[in-house]
Amino acid sequence: MTQPTLPPVVQDPGRRFTLKRVGVVVLSTLILIGIFSVTVVETGQVGVAIRSGAAEPRLMTTPGIYLRLPFIERVWLIDTRLQVSEQLIPQSYAVAGGESMMLAGWLAWRVDDPLKFSEIAANGASKVDDRIVSILSEVIGEGVRMRSASSVLRMDVAQSSAAWNDALNKKLLPLGIRSERVGLRQVGLSEAATEAIYGRMRQVETRNAQQMMAALANDERQVAALQTRQREQVLENAYRTAQKNRGNAEAAALAAYTRLYGQNAAVVNAFKATAQESNP
């Protein structure tokens, strides 16, 4: 029995591993390994190379290009330049006399020990800043606890900054950080004290308004009394003028009557006396 003849298998030239393709893959792998084997440390940075099983991390303290074992060594680039952390929202601090104040501070710092700082920075930069701000809050609280509110407002910034710097450096030493300068960016009274001041201001404003209204009412009464006196004086002067004119008219009439009818002097004098009595 004759078996059927199978057609020959034709291989796709595109799927065969040629030396050219193998070379491209090897070259690409070497390039990737080369990229991950190089670390560039710039000015203001310190590199910390951590390798599993190594006794101590390797430091890269000067700017330049460094080689490392790819996928075995992990390098942390730490910024050693001056940095600033601050309290964005004022916090309430207790001061002497049972009072409280709203304060917000700032801190200028730099990395002093890259090895210690790398251990903290491995958990994230935000947690480092939170710890720094928390320590700053503790130092500010200790610095103003024994001061009165007025003393805090008038305190010497340079002297307080030096004292707070010493306290901060003691607390920041485990983090590998050194404080350069510290200060207060905002100083204010507590909400209760501020509300009390505003309350007194409103009371003074209300009292001044009441005094002004009372003064205006008094002025209005005085003006009304003056107008009444002036009106009475005008009426009195008008009455006197009318009586005088009446007397003069009666005297003129009497004189004319005397000339016409020849009355004696006694009658004329009697009429004149009557006119004078009616017109004082």
C-alpha positions as CSV (number, residue, x, y, z in Angstrom):
1,M,0.0,0.0,0.0
2,T,1.4,3.3,-1.0
3,Q,1.6,6.0,1.7
4,P,0.7,9.6,0.8
5,T,3.5,12.0,0.4
6,L,3.5,15.0,2.8
7,P,4.5,18.4,1.5
8,P,7.8,19.7,2.8
9,V,7.7,22.0,5.8
10,V,8.7,25.6,4.9
11,Q,10.1,27.6,7.8
12,D,9.4,31.3,8.0
13,P,12.6,33.2,7.7
14,G,11.3,35.9,10.0
15,R,11.0,33.5,12.9
16,R,14.4,32.0,12.8
17,F,17.0,33.3,15.4
18,T,19.7,34.7,13.3
19,L,23.0,35.9,14.6
20,K,22.0,39.5,13.8
21,R,18.9,39.3,16.1
22,V,20.8,37.6,18.9
23,G,23.3,40.4,18.7
24,V,20.7,43.1,18.9
25,V,19.2,41.4,22.0
26,V,22.6,41.1,23.7
27,L,23.5,44.7,22.9
28,S,20.2,46.0,24.2
29,T,20.7,44.0,27.4
30,L,24.2,45.4,27.8
31,I,23.0,48.9,27.3
32,L,20.3,48.5,30.0
33,I,22.9,47.0,32.4
34,G,25.2,49.9,31.6
35,I,22.5,52.5,32.3
36,F,21.6,50.9,35.7
37,S,25.3,50.5,36.5
38,V,26.0,54.2,36.5
39,T,24.9,56.8,39.1
40,V,25.5,60.5,38.6
41,V,26.0,62.6,41.8
42,E,25.5,66.3,41.1
43,T,26.7,69.3,43.1
44,G,24.8,69.6,46.4
45,Q,24.1,65.8,46.6
46,V,25.5,62.8,48.4
47,G,24.9,59.3,47.2
48,V,24.4,56.4,49.6
49,A,24.8,52.9,48.0
50,I,23.1,50.2,50.0
51,R,23.8,46.5,49.2
52,S,22.3,43.5,50.9
53,G,24.8,41.8,53.1
54,A,27.3,44.7,53.1
55,A,28.7,45.8,56.4
56,E,28.3,49.5,55.8
57,P,26.7,51.6,53.0
58,R,29.0,53.1,50.5
59,L,29.1,57.0,50.3
60,M,29.5,59.0,47.2
61,T,30.4,62.4,48.6
62,T,31.9,64.3,45.6
63,P,30.1,65.2,42.4
64,G,30.8,62.8,39.5
65,I,29.9,59.5,37.9
66,Y,29.9,56.3,40.0
67,L,29.6,52.6,39.1
68,R,27.3,50.3,41.1
69,L,26.1,46.8,40.8
70,P,22.8,46.9,38.9
71,F,19.8,45.3,40.7
72,I,22.0,44.6,43.7
73,E,23.0,48.0,45.0
74,R,20.3,50.6,45.7
75,V,21.5,54.2,45.6
76,W,19.8,57.1,47.5
77,L,20.7,60.6,46.3
78,I,20.4,63.0,49.3
79,D,20.1,66.8,48.9
80,T,22.7,68.4,51.2
81,R,21.7,72.0,50.4
82,L,19.9,74.3,52.8
83,Q,16.2,73.4,53.0
84,V,13.2,75.0,54.8
85,S,10.4,73.4,56.8
86,E,7.6,75.5,58.2
87,Q,4.3,75.2,60.0
88,L,1.7,76.2,57.4
89,I,-1.1,76.5,60.0
90,P,-0.6,78.4,63.3
91,Q,-0.8,76.1,66.4
92,S,-2.0,77.0,69.8
93,Y,0.7,77.1,72.5
94,A,0.3,77.6,76.3
95,V,2.1,80.6,77.8
96,A,2.5,81.9,81.3
97,G,-0.5,83.1,83.2
98,G,-2.9,80.4,81.8
99,E,-3.1,82.1,78.5
100,S,-2.5,80.8,75.0
101,M,-1.1,82.1,71.7
102,M,-1.3,81.1,68.0
103,L,2.2,80.6,66.7
104,A,3.7,79.3,63.5
105,G,7.5,78.6,63.1
106,W,10.0,77.9,60.4
107,L,13.3,76.0,60.3
108,A,16.2,76.2,57.9
109,W,18.2,72.9,58.0
110,R,20.6,70.7,56.0
111,V,21.6,67.1,56.1
112,D,24.6,66.6,58.4
113,D,24.8,62.7,58.5
114,P,23.8,61.2,55.1
115,L,23.8,57.6,56.6
116,K,21.3,58.4,59.4
117,F,19.2,60.6,57.1
118,S,19.0,57.8,54.4
119,E,17.4,55.5,57.0
120,I,14.7,58.0,57.7
121,A,14.3,59.1,54.1
122,A,13.7,55.5,53.0
123,N,10.1,55.9,54.4
124,G,9.4,58.9,52.2
125,A,10.3,62.6,52.1
126,S,6.9,63.7,53.5
127,K,7.4,61.7,56.7
128,V,10.8,63.3,57.1
129,D,9.2,66.8,56.9
130,D,6.5,65.8,59.3
131,R,9.0,64.7,61.9
132,I,11.0,67.9,61.5
133,V,7.9,70.0,61.9
134,S,6.8,68.0,64.9
135,I,10.2,68.5,66.6
136,L,10.0,72.2,65.8
137,S,6.6,72.4,67.4
138,E,8.0,70.7,70.6
139,V,10.9,73.2,70.8
140,I,8.6,76.2,70.3
141,G,6.2,75.0,73.0
142,E,9.1,74.6,75.4
143,G,10.5,78.0,74.5
144,V,7.3,80.0,75.2
145,R,5.8,77.9,78.1
146,M,7.4,80.1,80.8
147,R,6.9,83.4,78.9
148,S,3.9,85.7,79.1
149,A,2.0,86.7,76.0
150,S,3.5,90.2,76.0
151,S,7.0,88.8,76.5
152,V,6.6,86.6,73.5
153,L,5.5,89.6,71.4
154,R,8.6,91.6,72.5
155,M,11.2,88.8,72.7
156,D,14.6,89.1,71.1
157,V,14.5,87.2,67.8
158,A,18.2,86.6,67.6
159,Q,18.6,85.4,71.2
160,S,15.6,83.1,71.0
161,S,16.7,81.7,67.7
162,A,20.1,80.8,69.1
163,A,18.5,79.1,72.1
164,W,16.0,77.2,70.0
165,N,18.7,76.1,67.6
166,D,20.6,74.4,70.4
167,A,17.5,72.6,71.5
168,L,16.6,71.6,67.9
169,N,20.0,70.2,67.1
170,K,19.8,67.9,70.2
171,K,16.5,66.5,69.0
172,L,17.5,66.4,65.3
173,L,20.7,64.6,65.9
174,P,19.2,61.1,65.5
175,L,17.8,62.2,62.1
176,G,21.2,63.2,60.8
177,I,20.0,66.9,60.4
178,R,21.6,70.1,61.6
179,S,19.5,73.2,62.2
180,E,20.9,76.4,60.8
181,R,18.3,78.9,61.8
182,V,14.8,79.0,63.4
183,G,12.2,81.6,63.9
184,L,8.5,82.5,64.0
185,R,6.6,83.4,60.9
186,Q,3.3,84.3,62.5
187,V,2.5,85.4,66.1
188,G,-1.1,86.0,67.2
189,L,-3.4,85.9,70.2
190,S,-5.7,82.9,70.9
191,E,-9.2,82.9,69.5
192,A,-10.7,83.5,72.9
193,A,-8.4,86.6,73.5
194,T,-9.1,87.9,70.0
195,E,-12.9,87.5,70.5
196,A,-12.6,89.3,73.9
197,I,-10.8,92.2,72.3
198,Y,-13.4,92.4,69.5
199,G,-16.1,92.3,72.2
200,R,-14.6,95.3,74.0
201,M,-14.2,97.2,70.7
202,R,-17.9,96.6,70.0
203,Q,-18.8,97.8,73.5
204,V,-16.8,101.0,73.1
205,E,-18.3,101.5,69.6
206,T,-21.8,101.1,71.0
207,R,-21.1,103.4,74.0
208,N,-19.7,106.1,71.6
209,A,-22.8,105.8,69.4
210,Q,-25.1,106.2,72.4
211,Q,-23.2,109.2,73.6
212,M,-23.4,110.7,70.1
213,M,-27.1,110.1,69.9
214,A,-27.6,111.7,73.4
215,A,-25.5,114.8,72.3
216,L,-27.6,115.2,69.1
217,A,-30.8,114.9,71.1
218,N,-29.6,117.6,73.6
219,D,-28.6,119.9,70.7
220,E,-32.0,119.4,69.2
221,R,-33.7,120.4,72.4
222,Q,-31.5,123.5,72.8
223,V,-32.3,124.5,69.2
224,A,-36.0,124.1,69.8
225,A,-35.8,126.2,73.0
226,L,-33.8,128.9,71.2
227,Q,-36.4,129.0,68.4
228,T,-39.2,129.3,71.0
229,R,-37.4,132.2,72.8
230,Q,-36.8,134.0,69.5
231,R,-40.4,133.6,68.4
232,E,-41.7,135.0,71.8
233,Q,-39.3,137.9,71.5
234,V,-40.4,138.7,68.0
235,L,-44.1,138.6,69.0
236,E,-43.4,140.8,72.0
237,N,-41.5,143.4,69.9
238,A,-44.3,143.3,67.4
239,Y,-46.9,143.9,70.1
240,R,-45.0,146.9,71.5
241,T,-44.6,148.4,68.0
242,A,-48.3,148.0,67.4
243,Q,-49.2,149.7,70.7
244,K,-46.8,152.5,70.0
245,N,-48.2,153.1,66.6
246,R,-51.7,153.0,68.0
247,G,-50.8,155.6,70.6
248,N,-49.2,157.8,68.0
249,A,-52.3,157.5,65.8
250,E,-54.6,158.4,68.7
251,A,-52.5,161.4,69.7
252,A,-52.6,162.6,66.0
253,A,-56.3,162.2,65.9
254,L,-56.7,164.1,69.2
255,A,-54.6,166.9,68.0
256,A,-56.6,167.2,64.8
257,Y,-59.9,167.2,66.9
258,T,-58.5,170.0,69.1
259,R,-57.6,172.1,66.1
260,L,-61.1,171.7,64.6
261,Y,-63.2,172.0,67.8
262,G,-61.0,174.1,70.0
263,Q,-60.8,171.9,73.1
264,N,-58.9,173.2,76.1
265,A,-55.5,172.1,77.2
266,A,-56.7,170.0,80.1
267,V,-58.7,167.7,77.8
268,V,-55.8,167.3,75.5
269,N,-53.4,166.5,78.3
270,A,-55.9,163.8,79.6
271,F,-56.0,162.2,76.2
272,K,-52.2,162.2,76.0
273,A,-51.9,160.6,79.4
274,T,-54.3,157.9,78.4
275,A,-52.4,157.2,75.2
276,Q,-49.1,157.0,77.1
277,E,-50.6,154.5,79.6
278,S,-51.8,152.2,76.9
279,N,-48.5,152.4,75.1
280,P,-45.7,151.9,77.7
